[in-house]
Amino acid sequence: MSLLREWQRLRDEEASIIDSGHEFDSKPVQTVNRRIIATERMIFAEPTTDMADLAAKLCVATGLGDWDLEGKEFLWDEARTLIGRIM
């Protein structure tokens, strides 16, 4: 999933900017953060056709495990749909 790679690249860019001394609410960080959010929206809009798609969305939704799934309940619907296909 090329969008997942782009999302990770943007997160790395954001981390690098923060590591260089910029605060989270600084213009450089917020500029990259807006691009991260736009990429996340595109990822979530893609159809979930297999477990790899679901895993990618879970990684994005949780920031690779840094956050919980609050507000992302739609992912459970997608998981139930996939499970229904294989059961």
TAWO-V366023 format. One record per residue. RES is the residue in one letter. SS is DSSP state (hx for helix, st for strand, lp for the rest). PHI is phi as a letter, one per 20 degrees, with the letter a starting at -180 (999 if undefined). PSI is psi in radians with two decimals (* if undefined). Layout:
BEGIN
res = <RES:RES>
ss = <SS:SS>
phi = <PHI:PHI>
psi = <PSI:PSI>
END
This chain:
BEGIN
res = <M:S:L:L:R:E:W:Q:R:L:R:D:E:E:A:S:I:I:D:S:G:H:E:F:D:S:K:P:V:Q:T:V:N:R:R:I:I:A:T:E:R:M:I:F:A:E:P:T:T:D:M:A:D:L:A:A:K:L:C:V:A:T:G:L:G:D:W:D:L:E:G:K:E:F:L:W:D:E:A:R:T:L:I:G:R:I:M>
ss = <lp:hx:hx:hx:hx:hx:hx:hx:hx:hx:hx:hx:hx:hx:hx:hx:hx:hx:hx:lp:lp:lp:lp:lp:lp:lp:hx:hx:hx:hx:hx:hx:hx:hx:hx:hx:hx:hx:hx:hx:hx:hx:hx:hx:hx:lp:lp:lp:lp:lp:hx:hx:hx:hx:hx:hx:hx:hx:hx:hx:hx:lp:lp:lp:lp:lp:lp:lp:lp:lp:lp:lp:lp:hx:hx:hx:hx:hx:hx:hx:hx:hx:hx:hx:hx:hx:lp>
phi = <999:f:f:f:f:f:g:f:f:f:f:f:f:f:f:f:f:f:f:e:o:f:f:g:e:f:g:f:f:f:f:f:f:f:f:f:f:f:f:g:f:f:f:f:f:f:f:e:d:b:f:f:f:f:f:f:f:f:f:f:f:d:l:l:n:f:c:e:e:g:n:d:f:g:f:f:f:f:f:f:f:f:f:f:f:d:e>
psi = <1.91:-0.54:-0.61:-0.73:-0.71:-0.73:-0.80:-0.69:-0.75:-0.69:-0.72:-0.72:-0.77:-0.80:-0.70:-0.71:-0.75:-0.76:-0.45:0.00:-0.04:2.48:2.78:-0.61:0.17:2.75:-0.79:-0.72:-0.77:-0.58:-0.81:-0.68:-0.66:-0.67:-0.62:-0.84:-0.73:-0.70:-0.72:-0.75:-0.70:-0.70:-0.83:-0.45:-0.36:2.52:2.51:1.88:-0.27:3.09:-0.51:-0.72:-0.78:-0.76:-0.73:-0.77:-0.66:-0.68:-0.77:-0.81:-0.54:0.11:0.79:0.65:0.03:-0.37:2.89:-3.10:0.26:2.27:0.00:0.58:-0.39:-0.43:-0.58:-0.62:-0.75:-0.67:-0.78:-0.67:-0.79:-0.76:-0.68:-0.51:-0.48:-0.14:*>
END
